[in-house]
Amino acid sequence: QALDLPPTISAKQVDSEDMRAQDLPMAPPLTSSAWSYTQQRDPVASVRSMAGWAVALAGVVLGAWALLVRRRQGGPQPLMQAVPVKERSSSDGDQSLGASRRQLVYEFNSEVPKSKSVLEATALKYPATLKTMGMRQKQPTDFVAETLLPTTSGDYRVRSYKHSLDGLTYTDPIAIICGNPEGVECVPVRVHDACWTSEVIGSLKCDCAQQLAQAMDYIRDEGCGIVIYLHQEGRGIGLANKIAAYAVQETGADTVEANRLLGLPDDSREYTAVRDILMDLGVKSVGLMTNNPRKVRELQSLGIEVDKRIACIVDDPGAIAAAYVQAKREQMGHFASDEEDVDVISENAP
């Protein structure tokens, strides 16, 4: 049996003040003087930060200015490097459009590696591809590239260009080519202006998409010809204004009256890109596929030799588009004949 041992400490001793921890001094209360202990913003660092932002902003502004100056002076650059080979004039016998102009002939060296056989085959098939692609100085239209494009209508050569009148804004004219019209006379040419409403979403208000398909089929069947596709929506007023004109037409106005009610021109299209593309290809003269007498006059005024007019009339434009076609005949003098016309060329000569 364990012996009864005395407790090591008594309850009285535990509760005694001698056994308690000594009271620690309390921290001083937080007062306004504590603000001096917080971190203050360094004025020198602020100045340095503002200077850095100013330098960065100045760099952006100078870079944008330099880019603008370069674009105004040089215009768009071709995808292939061009090295001038010789200067060609009308005495060479392969330039009739604007024969008085002198032209630099460039030899293009693509950065994409190709074998010699591929280059020779390309040169034989498309004579303008390697050496006869003209890059005229001080001209508003510059060649970019060419490809062979399979379509539902057949295979076509497609040549892209950059076109500008002010050196700031650019459009992308396209030449859709069948065969080799280089150096040929009376080449069938359709100058077609973009119609987003009919060609993309299938609008029934006009016959533009049908005319485009008809022109592509025509040059395919002929074995030689060009469709020049220009981005001049709504006879030059643009897509947004064209939709506004459509809204006015809902009140009973026709296509010409709607433009006039909005203060817009009947037709503001310009065709300097057509002249430059035909010169680039060395086309001597054209058979113009159009029903529009103004287009005949405008192209002739640019020095393009128009041998004849080839009608571009759609047999069945549809009930809705028929009113549009009739309005152009009555208001703008469009031709209704579906036969090739030679006499009208002299009648509309400037």
Secondary structure, DSSP 8 states (H G I E B T S, - for coil): -------SS-HHHHTSGGGS-----------GGGGGGS----HHHHHHHHHHHHHHHHHHHHHHHHHHHHHHHH----SSEEEEEEEE-GGGSS--TTTTS-EEEEEEE-SS---HHHHHHHHHH-TTTTT--B--TT-SEEEEEEEEEEETTEEEEEEEEEE-SSSS--B--EEEEES--TT-SSEEEEEEE--HHHHTS--SS-SHHHHHHHHHHHHHHHS-EEEEEE--GGGGT-HHHHHHHHHHHTTT--HHHHHHHTT--S-----HHHHHHHHHHT---EEEE-S-HHHHHHHHHTT--EEEEE----S---HHHHHHHHHHHHHH------S-BSHHHHHT--
